Amino acid sequence: MIRSLLALALLALPLSAAEKTNVLFIAVDDLRPALGCLGDPAAKTPNIDKLAAGGTAFLRAYCQQAVCSPSRSSLLTGCRPDTTKVYDLVTHFRTHIPSVVTLPQHFKQNGYHVRGVGKIYHGGYDDPPSWSEPWERPKGFGFGPAGQKELAKAKEEAKTKNEDVTRVRGLPTEAPEVDDEYLNDGAVAKRAIELLRANKEKGQPFFLAVGFLKPHLPFVAPKKYWDMQDVSKLPKPGPAERPKDAPAFAPQNGGELRAYIDMPKSGPIPDADAKKLVHGYYAAVSYMDAQVGKVLDELKALGLDGNTVVVLWGDHGWHLGDHGMWCKHTNYEKATRAALVVRAPKQKAKDRRNRSLVEFVDIYPTLAELCGLPKPAHLEGHSFAKLLDDPNAKGKAAAFSQYPRGSKETGPLMGYAMKTDRYRYVEWRDRKTGAVKAKELYDHDVDPNEDVNIAGSPGGGVLLQNLETQMKAGWKGAAPK
C-alpha cells in the first residue's frame, strides 16, 4: 500500500529538466514541398531527408493563408486568420488578441528556456512575450558582392527618378562564390549552434526556434548549390493561362517577383528567366538544407537529439510559373501546400510519408502533446501526434485556407478554401455581407494541377451541395474522429 502511494506521488511530481522533451523548431520561408523526402525528384535535400528518415514527412500539410505574416501568426498562436485578424504584412496579432499565449510562450510558462533566432514572426516584427531572452536576427548578407553593387546602383537610379527606394529589390537570382556564413542563413545556422551549446551547458529544457530565409526571393545561394542541381530534371512551368472557368481575380500576377531588377512589370516571364528562377529556387532550397544539416549535426554531437522533438515547416507553398503564377498569395494547391517534417523521440513509425491531411494550426497542440504539456483552450487546431505512431490512424476530413481579394468591380472578398481527400473547393464571399460571389472546384483525382474549375459543370449539383455543407461545418466539423 505504501509503495503504491509512493509511486502515485512520484507520478504527480513535475518532470525534471532531464526528463522533459526539448523542441527544435525550424521555420523556413516560402518552402513548398520541394524536398526529396516529400517525393520531389529534383530536390537535393540530403539533410532534411535524413531527418525524415527518423521521423515523418507529411505529404499533405496546409497553411492557413499563403503569405508570411498571416501564416506564421496563425501557426504560432494556434488560431486561424479570422481569429488573429492578420491578413496582411503589417497587422500584429496582439492588436486583436492581445492576451493570447503563443506556442513558444506556452513552453516558457511551463519551465522551458525559449529562444528565437532568424525569421520566426514576419520580417522585423517580433513578440517579446514569446521569448525568455530577446529574439535575435544575426547579420549576414542578402546578396554576394556583385549583387550588392547591382542593388546600390538600382537604388541610385530610383533616387534620380524620385521613386520609392525602399521598394527596390535587387537581382532576383545570384550565384556568388562565397562561404555559407557570408549570407544570412549561414549566419543563422552559426548562431543556432551557439545557442544549442549554451542550452547544453544550462541544463534546462529548451525550445529553440530557428528561422531560415531561403528559398524566399531573391534566390541567392553560394555557387556550389547551383552546381548541385540537375537542370534537366527541374520542373517546368505548365500552361500560362489561368485555370479554365476560374474567376479572373482568383490567380495573381506575381507582383512580388516583378519588383526585382530585369523582371517584366506585366505579362509572361520570358522562358530563359523562368528556367533560371526555377534553378535558383532549388539552389536556395539546397543551401537552406545544408544549414539545417549543420544545426542537426550539432544537436546530435551534443547528445541532445534523443530527447528533442524536431519540427521543420515551410510557412506556405510557392508557385513556380504554373498557370502563369509566381510567388504565393492564392488559395490554390501550389500556394497552400507546404513542407512539414516531424521527428519525435521514441515515435513508433519512422521513415514514413504520411498522406493524412494536417494543418499548420495543428502544430501547436501536437508539440504540447508530444512534450506532455496541457493544451490551451484557445487552440483552433488538433494534435496529429498519433500519426507519428500509427500512419494508418484516421486524420481530419479537411484542411482550410483563405485569402483576401478585392477591387472596385468586386468589392472586398475573402476566398475560403477547403481541401478534402479528393477535392479543393473555394467560396469567394463578400467580406461585408458574407454572400458567396463565386465558387471554384477542382477534382484532384483527375486534375491534380487544377486546370479546370468544375464548380459550374452540369451534373455536379449533389457533389457541390455536399461540399457546401462540409464547408459550413468548418474546421470543427472536420476534426479527427
Summary of the structure (lengths in Angstrom):
residues: 481
radius of gyration: 22.5
end to end distance: 38.9
largest distance: 86.4
contacts: 1666
relative contact order: 0.17
helix: 36%
strand: 20%
